Amino acid sequence: MDFFDPEKEVHKHGSKLPHWQQDEVMQFVTFRLKDAMPQEKIQLWKAQRVVWMTHHPLPWSAETEAEYHREFTHKLERWLDEGAGSCLLRAQEARNVLEKTMMTDHGSRAQHHAWVIMPNHVHLLFSPMIAIEELMRTWKGISARRIGRGSIWQKNYRDTMIRDREHFANAVRYIRKNPARLPEGTYALWQGPRALAVP
């Protein structure tokens, strides 16, 4: 099953920012370095999000989800793309470690479709074959140890289940465009056959 089915059971975990998973439905996940976002911006974003969420409880309609992304997701993405923090992943050695860590599970614990490693954050489009929280814990833990700079990752991550082919194509295009303003050698972009078929 590639896309979210509103008729089927959804597994949820996490209390502050619930994560939703439905078997091997494709996921678009963003995670970032611990210092990628100024704390004052994060505190303001969280406060505004709490107020908004009290007026828009889950589950959401497609329109409400679109509104959420306009109000919160896109703002967060813009801040990330501003390149705050140490930008540790600008270094090719660090990107190589993370890439090898994630791709070790390709075809066994996850089916990767596309990803981009930016200087301070990562976007992944994949089909999980096990619990997402286990994949994220593994990828973050192993890469942090191998990079050797201590605890480098933000504890949480943002995930969105892919609804349909159009949503998948939009996620692929977003990943491709994300590093558009960065110089070569400061990011890593990978696409599998299914992503490459997206015009």
CYANA upper distance limits for C-alpha pairs under 8 A (distance plus 0.5 A):
  1 MET  CA     23 ASP  CA      8.24
  1 MET  CA     24 GLU  CA      6.79
  1 MET  CA     25 VAL  CA      6.27
  2 ASP  CA     24 GLU  CA      7.29
  2 ASP  CA     25 VAL  CA      5.21
  2 ASP  CA     26 MET  CA      6.15
  2 ASP  CA    127 SER  CA      8.03
  2 ASP  CA    162 ILE  CA      8.31
  3 PHE  CA     25 VAL  CA      5.65
  3 PHE  CA     26 MET  CA      6.70
  3 PHE  CA    161 MET  CA      7.91
  3 PHE  CA    162 ILE  CA      5.98
  3 PHE  CA    163 ARG  CA      5.52
  3 PHE  CA    164 ASP  CA      5.97
  3 PHE  CA    165 ARG  CA      8.42
  4 PHE  CA     22 GLN  CA      7.50
  4 PHE  CA     25 VAL  CA      6.48
  4 PHE  CA     26 MET  CA      8.36
  4 PHE  CA    161 MET  CA      6.76
  4 PHE  CA    162 ILE  CA      6.52
  4 PHE  CA    163 ARG  CA      5.36
  4 PHE  CA    164 ASP  CA      7.80
  5 ASP  CA    163 ARG  CA      8.15
  8 LYS  CA     22 GLN  CA      8.24
  9 GLU  CA     22 GLN  CA      7.21
 10 VAL  CA     20 TRP  CA      6.80
 10 VAL  CA     21 GLN  CA      6.23
 10 VAL  CA     22 GLN  CA      5.38
 11 HIS  CA     20 TRP  CA      6.21
 11 HIS  CA     21 GLN  CA      5.64
 11 HIS  CA     22 GLN  CA      6.54
 12 LYS  CA     18 PRO  CA      6.80
 12 LYS  CA     19 HIS  CA      5.96
 12 LYS  CA     20 TRP  CA      5.17
 12 LYS  CA     21 GLN  CA      6.92
 13 HIS  CA     18 PRO  CA      6.09
 13 HIS  CA     19 HIS  CA      5.89
 13 HIS  CA     20 TRP  CA      7.39
 14 GLY  CA     18 PRO  CA      5.13
 14 GLY  CA     19 HIS  CA      6.63
 19 HIS  CA    158 ARG  CA      8.24
 19 HIS  CA    159 ASP  CA      7.06
 20 TRP  CA    159 ASP  CA      8.09
 20 TRP  CA    160 THR  CA      8.12
 20 TRP  CA    161 MET  CA      7.85
 21 GLN  CA     25 VAL  CA      7.74
 21 GLN  CA    131 ALA  CA      8.21
 21 GLN  CA    132 ILE  CA      7.93
 21 GLN  CA    161 MET  CA      7.63
 23 ASP  CA    128 PRO  CA      8.17
 23 ASP  CA    129 MET  CA      7.98
 24 GLU  CA    127 SER  CA      5.93
 24 GLU  CA    128 PRO  CA      5.68
 24 GLU  CA    129 MET  CA      6.11
 24 GLU  CA    130 ILE  CA      8.28
 25 VAL  CA    127 SER  CA      6.36
 25 VAL  CA    128 PRO  CA      7.65
 25 VAL  CA    161 MET  CA      7.17
 25 VAL  CA    162 ILE  CA      7.47
 26 MET  CA    125 LEU  CA      7.48
 26 MET  CA    126 PHE  CA      5.94
 26 MET  CA    127 SER  CA      4.74
 26 MET  CA    128 PRO  CA      7.38
 26 MET  CA    161 MET  CA      6.44
 26 MET  CA    162 ILE  CA      5.90
 27 GLN  CA    124 LEU  CA      8.27
 27 GLN  CA    125 LEU  CA      6.19
 27 GLN  CA    126 PHE  CA      6.03
 27 GLN  CA    127 SER  CA      6.60
 27 GLN  CA    128 PRO  CA      7.94
 27 GLN  CA    159 ASP  CA      6.91
 27 GLN  CA    160 THR  CA      6.07
 27 GLN  CA    161 MET  CA      5.09
 27 GLN  CA    162 ILE  CA      6.18
 28 PHE  CA    123 HIS  CA      7.63
 28 PHE  CA    124 LEU  CA      6.13
 28 PHE  CA    125 LEU  CA      5.06
 28 PHE  CA    126 PHE  CA      7.26
 28 PHE  CA    159 ASP  CA      6.10
 28 PHE  CA    160 THR  CA      5.68
 28 PHE  CA    161 MET  CA      6.91
 28 PHE  CA    162 ILE  CA      7.42
 28 PHE  CA    171 ALA  CA      7.62
 29 VAL  CA    123 HIS  CA      6.25
 29 VAL  CA    124 LEU  CA      5.61
 29 VAL  CA    125 LEU  CA      6.99
 29 VAL  CA    157 TYR  CA      7.44
 29 VAL  CA    158 ARG  CA      5.99
 29 VAL  CA    159 ASP  CA      4.82
 29 VAL  CA    160 THR  CA      6.98
 30 THR  CA    121 HIS  CA      7.63
 30 THR  CA    122 VAL  CA      6.05
 30 THR  CA    123 HIS  CA      5.08
 30 THR  CA    124 LEU  CA      6.89
 30 THR  CA    157 TYR  CA      6.35
 30 THR  CA    158 ARG  CA      5.67
 30 THR  CA    159 ASP  CA      7.03
 31 PHE  CA    121 HIS  CA      6.25
 31 PHE  CA    122 VAL  CA      5.97
 31 PHE  CA    123 HIS  CA      7.38
 31 PHE  CA    153 TRP  CA      8.32
 31 PHE  CA    154 GLN  CA      7.71
 31 PHE  CA    156 ASN  CA      7.69
 31 PHE  CA    157 TYR  CA      5.19
 31 PHE  CA    158 ARG  CA      6.97
 32 ARG  CA     36 ALA  CA      6.91
 32 ARG  CA    120 ASN  CA      6.41
 32 ARG  CA    121 HIS  CA      4.46
 32 ARG  CA    122 VAL  CA      6.63
 32 ARG  CA    153 TRP  CA      6.60
 32 ARG  CA    154 GLN  CA      6.37
 32 ARG  CA    157 TYR  CA      7.96
 33 LEU  CA     87 CYS  CA      8.31
 33 LEU  CA    120 ASN  CA      6.00
 33 LEU  CA    121 HIS  CA      6.47
 33 LEU  CA    152 ILE  CA      6.14
 33 LEU  CA    153 TRP  CA      4.87
 33 LEU  CA    154 GLN  CA      5.96
 34 LYS  CA    151 SER  CA      8.42
 34 LYS  CA    152 ILE  CA      5.99
 34 LYS  CA    153 TRP  CA      5.13
 34 LYS  CA    154 GLN  CA      4.64
 34 LYS  CA    155 LYS  CA      8.20
 35 ASP  CA     84 ALA  CA      7.89
 35 ASP  CA     85 GLY  CA      5.43
 35 ASP  CA     86 SER  CA      7.26
 35 ASP  CA    152 ILE  CA      8.35
 35 ASP  CA    154 GLN  CA      8.25
 36 ALA  CA     80 LEU  CA      7.06
 36 ALA  CA     83 GLY  CA      7.60
 36 ALA  CA     84 ALA  CA      5.62
 36 ALA  CA     85 GLY  CA      5.17
 36 ALA  CA     86 SER  CA      7.75
 36 ALA  CA     87 CYS  CA      7.68
 36 ALA  CA    120 ASN  CA      6.08
 36 ALA  CA    121 HIS  CA      7.84
 37 MET  CA     41 LYS  CA      7.68
 37 MET  CA     42 ILE  CA      7.27
 37 MET  CA     79 TRP  CA      7.58
 37 MET  CA     80 LEU  CA      7.11
 37 MET  CA     84 ALA  CA      6.48
 37 MET  CA     85 GLY  CA      7.28
 38 PRO  CA     42 ILE  CA      7.00
 38 PRO  CA     84 ALA  CA      7.71
 38 PRO  CA     85 GLY  CA      8.32
 39 GLN  CA     43 GLN  CA      6.60
 40 GLU  CA     44 LEU  CA      6.84
 41 LYS  CA     45 TRP  CA      6.60
 42 ILE  CA     46 LYS  CA      6.54
 43 GLN  CA     47 ALA  CA      6.69
 44 LEU  CA     48 GLN  CA      6.74
 45 TRP  CA     49 ARG  CA      6.55
 45 TRP  CA     72 PHE  CA      7.88
 46 LYS  CA     50 VAL  CA      6.65
 47 ALA  CA     51 VAL  CA      7.09
 48 GLN  CA     52 TRP  CA      6.79
 49 ARG  CA     53 MET  CA      6.46
 49 ARG  CA     72 PHE  CA      7.66
 50 VAL  CA     54 THR  CA      6.85
 51 VAL  CA     55 HIS  CA      7.40
 52 TRP  CA     56 HIS  CA      6.79
 53 MET  CA     57 PRO  CA      6.26
 56 HIS  CA     60 TRP  CA      7.96
 56 HIS  CA     64 THR  CA      8.15
 60 TRP  CA     64 THR  CA      6.10
 60 TRP  CA     65 GLU  CA      6.33
 61 SER  CA     65 GLU  CA      6.70
 62 ALA  CA     66 ALA  CA      6.66
 63 GLU  CA     67 GLU  CA      6.76
 64 THR  CA     68 TYR  CA      6.67
 65 GLU  CA     69 HIS  CA      6.79
 66 ALA  CA     70 ARG  CA      6.77
 67 GLU  CA     71 GLU  CA      6.63
 68 TYR  CA     72 PHE  CA      6.30
 68 TYR  CA     73 THR  CA      7.51
 69 HIS  CA     73 THR  CA      4.96
 69 HIS  CA     74 HIS  CA      6.35
 70 ARG  CA     74 HIS  CA      6.08
 70 ARG  CA     75 LYS  CA      7.87
 71 GLU  CA     75 LYS  CA      7.19
 72 PHE  CA     76 LEU  CA      6.73
 73 THR  CA     77 GLU  CA      6.69
 74 HIS  CA     78 ARG  CA      6.67
 75 LYS  CA     79 TRP  CA      6.89
 76 LEU  CA     80 LEU  CA      6.72
 77 GLU  CA     81 ASP  CA      6.61
 78 ARG  CA     82 GLU  CA      6.90
 79 TRP  CA     83 GLY  CA      7.96
 79 TRP  CA     84 ALA  CA      8.25
 80 LEU  CA     84 ALA  CA      7.29
 80 LEU  CA    120 ASN  CA      7.69
 80 LEU  CA    121 HIS  CA      7.63
 81 ASP  CA    178 ASN  CA      8.45
 83 GLY  CA     87 CYS  CA      7.23
 83 GLY  CA    119 PRO  CA      7.47
 83 GLY  CA    120 ASN  CA      6.99
 84 ALA  CA    120 ASN  CA      7.88
 85 GLY  CA    120 ASN  CA      7.71
 86 SER  CA    120 ASN  CA      7.91
 87 CYS  CA    119 PRO  CA      5.10
 87 CYS  CA    120 ASN  CA      5.04
 88 LEU  CA     94 ALA  CA      7.51
 88 LEU  CA    119 PRO  CA      6.71
 88 LEU  CA    120 ASN  CA      6.98
 89 LEU  CA     94 ALA  CA      5.99
 89 LEU  CA     95 ARG  CA      5.91
 89 LEU  CA    117 ILE  CA      7.73
 89 LEU  CA    118 MET  CA      7.04
 89 LEU  CA    119 PRO  CA      4.85
 89 LEU  CA    120 ASN  CA      6.39
 89 LEU  CA    121 HIS  CA      8.30
 89 LEU  CA    186 THR  CA      8.18
 89 LEU  CA    187 TYR  CA      7.98
 90 ARG  CA     94 ALA  CA      8.14
 90 ARG  CA     95 ARG  CA      7.79
 90 ARG  CA    118 MET  CA      7.52
 90 ARG  CA    119 PRO  CA      4.78
 90 ARG  CA    120 ASN  CA      8.00
 90 ARG  CA    185 GLY  CA      8.28
 90 ARG  CA    186 THR  CA      5.16
 90 ARG  CA    187 TYR  CA      6.75
 91 ALA  CA     95 ARG  CA      6.99
 91 ALA  CA    119 PRO  CA      8.32
 91 ALA  CA    186 THR  CA      7.21
 92 GLN  CA     96 ASN  CA      6.47
 92 GLN  CA    185 GLY  CA      7.63
 92 GLN  CA    186 THR  CA      7.59
 92 GLN  CA    187 TYR  CA      8.30
 93 GLU  CA     97 VAL  CA      6.91
 94 ALA  CA     98 LEU  CA      6.97
 94 ALA  CA    147 ILE  CA      6.44
 95 ARG  CA     99 GLU  CA      6.50
 95 ARG  CA    117 ILE  CA      7.31
 95 ARG  CA    187 TYR  CA      8.07
 95 ARG  CA    188 ALA  CA      7.59
 96 ASN  CA    100 LYS  CA      6.56
 97 VAL  CA    101 THR  CA      6.64
 97 VAL  CA    143 SER  CA      6.55
 97 VAL  CA    146 ARG  CA      7.32
 97 VAL  CA    147 ILE  CA      7.22
 98 LEU  CA    102 MET  CA      6.70
 98 LEU  CA    139 TRP  CA      7.91
 98 LEU  CA    143 SER  CA      5.82
 99 GLU  CA    103 MET  CA      6.50
100 LYS  CA    104 THR  CA      6.49
101 THR  CA    105 ASP  CA      8.06
101 THR  CA    139 TRP  CA      6.52
101 THR  CA    142 ILE  CA      7.41
101 THR  CA    143 SER  CA      6.75
102 MET  CA    106 HIS  CA      7.59
102 MET  CA    139 TRP  CA      6.48
103 MET  CA    112 HIS  CA      8.38
105 ASP  CA    109 ARG  CA      5.59
105 ASP  CA    110 ALA  CA      6.32
105 ASP  CA    111 GLN  CA      8.41
106 HIS  CA    110 ALA  CA      5.71
106 HIS  CA    111 GLN  CA      5.73
106 HIS  CA    112 HIS  CA      6.52
107 GLY  CA    111 GLN  CA      5.58
107 GLY  CA    112 HIS  CA      8.19
108 SER  CA    129 MET  CA      7.87
109 ARG  CA    128 PRO  CA      7.01
109 ARG  CA    129 MET  CA      5.40
109 ARG  CA    130 ILE  CA      6.46
109 ARG  CA    135 LEU  CA      8.29
110 ALA  CA    126 PHE  CA      7.09
110 ALA  CA    127 SER  CA      6.14
110 ALA  CA    128 PRO  CA      5.00
110 ALA  CA    129 MET  CA      5.58
110 ALA  CA    130 ILE  CA      7.80
111 GLN  CA    126 PHE  CA      5.95
111 GLN  CA    127 SER  CA      5.49
111 GLN  CA    128 PRO  CA      6.96
111 GLN  CA    129 MET  CA      7.95
112 HIS  CA    124 LEU  CA      8.19
112 HIS  CA    125 LEU  CA      6.82
112 HIS  CA    126 PHE  CA      4.79
112 HIS  CA    127 SER  CA      6.94
112 HIS  CA    192 GLY  CA      7.44
113 HIS  CA    124 LEU  CA      8.46
113 HIS  CA    125 LEU  CA      6.00
113 HIS  CA    126 PHE  CA      5.70
113 HIS  CA    127 SER  CA      8.20
113 HIS  CA    191 GLN  CA      6.41
113 HIS  CA    192 GLY  CA      5.40
113 HIS  CA    193 PRO  CA      7.91
113 HIS  CA    194 ARG  CA      6.93
113 HIS  CA    195 ALA  CA      6.32
114 ALA  CA    124 LEU  CA      6.65
114 ALA  CA    125 LEU  CA      5.67
114 ALA  CA    126 PHE  CA      7.46
114 ALA  CA    172 VAL  CA      7.14
114 ALA  CA    175 ILE  CA      7.82
114 ALA  CA    189 LEU  CA      8.18
114 ALA  CA    190 TRP  CA      5.99
114 ALA  CA    191 GLN  CA      4.73
114 ALA  CA    192 GLY  CA      6.44
114 ALA  CA    195 ALA  CA      6.76
115 TRP  CA    122 VAL  CA      7.82
115 TRP  CA    123 HIS  CA      5.97
115 TRP  CA    124 LEU  CA      4.87
115 TRP  CA    125 LEU  CA      6.48
115 TRP  CA    175 ILE  CA      6.93
115 TRP  CA    189 LEU  CA      6.46
115 TRP  CA    190 TRP  CA      5.92
115 TRP  CA    191 GLN  CA      7.12
116 VAL  CA    122 VAL  CA      6.33
116 VAL  CA    123 HIS  CA      5.93
116 VAL  CA    124 LEU  CA      7.25
116 VAL  CA    175 ILE  CA      6.59
116 VAL  CA    176 ARG  CA      8.07
116 VAL  CA    178 ASN  CA      8.33
116 VAL  CA    179 PRO  CA      8.42
116 VAL  CA    187 TYR  CA      7.64
116 VAL  CA    188 ALA  CA      6.06
116 VAL  CA    189 LEU  CA      4.90
116 VAL  CA    190 TRP  CA      6.88
117 ILE  CA    121 HIS  CA      6.88
117 ILE  CA    122 VAL  CA      5.13
117 ILE  CA    123 HIS  CA      7.22
117 ILE  CA    187 TYR  CA      6.01
117 ILE  CA    188 ALA  CA      5.58
117 ILE  CA    189 LEU  CA      7.04
118 MET  CA    122 VAL  CA      6.21
118 MET  CA    179 PRO  CA      7.41
118 MET  CA    186 THR  CA      7.80
118 MET  CA    187 TYR  CA      5.48
118 MET  CA    188 ALA  CA      7.45
119 PRO  CA    186 THR  CA      7.05
119 PRO  CA    187 TYR  CA      6.79
123 HIS  CA    175 ILE  CA      7.17
124 LEU  CA    175 ILE  CA      8.50
125 LEU  CA    171 ALA  CA      7.84
125 LEU  CA    172 VAL  CA      8.02
128 PRO  CA    132 ILE  CA      6.84
130 ILE  CA    134 GLU  CA      7.77
130 ILE  CA    135 LEU  CA      7.78
131 ALA  CA    135 LEU  CA      7.11
132 ILE  CA    136 MET  CA      6.62
133 GLU  CA    137 ARG  CA      6.51
134 GLU  CA    138 THR  CA      6.59
135 LEU  CA    139 TRP  CA      6.55
136 MET  CA    140 LYS  CA      6.38
137 ARG  CA    141 GLY  CA      6.28
138 THR  CA    142 ILE  CA      6.40
139 TRP  CA    143 SER  CA      6.46
140 LYS  CA    144 ALA  CA      6.44
140 LYS  CA    153 TRP  CA      7.21
141 GLY  CA    145 ARG  CA      6.78
142 ILE  CA    146 ARG  CA      6.69
143 SER  CA    147 ILE  CA      6.44
144 ALA  CA    148 GLY  CA      6.62
144 ALA  CA    149 ARG  CA      7.30
144 ALA  CA    150 GLY  CA      6.96
144 ALA  CA    151 SER  CA      6.91
144 ALA  CA    152 ILE  CA      6.74
144 ALA  CA    153 TRP  CA      8.06
145 ARG  CA    149 ARG  CA      7.96
145 ARG  CA    150 GLY  CA      7.45
162 ILE  CA    167 HIS  CA      6.50
162 ILE  CA    168 PHE  CA      6.60
163 ARG  CA    167 HIS  CA      6.47
163 ARG  CA    168 PHE  CA      8.07
164 ASP  CA    168 PHE  CA      6.80
165 ARG  CA    169 ALA  CA      6.66
166 GLU  CA    170 ASN  CA      6.65
167 HIS  CA    171 ALA  CA      6.71
168 PHE  CA    172 VAL  CA      6.80
169 ALA  CA    173 ARG  CA      6.72
169 ALA  CA    195 ALA  CA      8.03
169 ALA  CA    198 VAL  CA      6.51
170 ASN  CA    174 TYR  CA      6.57
171 ALA  CA    175 ILE  CA      6.75
172 VAL  CA    176 ARG  CA      6.79
172 VAL  CA    195 ALA  CA      6.61
172 VAL  CA    198 VAL  CA      7.89
173 ARG  CA    177 LYS  CA      6.62
173 ARG  CA    198 VAL  CA      8.44
174 TYR  CA    178 ASN  CA      6.43
175 ILE  CA    179 PRO  CA      8.36
175 ILE  CA    189 LEU  CA      8.50
176 ARG  CA    180 ALA  CA      8.23
176 ARG  CA    189 LEU  CA      7.82
179 PRO  CA    187 TYR  CA      7.51
182 LEU  CA    186 THR  CA      7.23
182 LEU  CA    187 TYR  CA      8.03
191 GLN  CA    195 ALA  CA      6.11
191 GLN  CA    196 LEU  CA      6.56
192 GLY  CA    196 LEU  CA      6.64
193 PRO  CA    197 ALA  CA      6.82
194 ARG  CA    198 VAL  CA      7.62
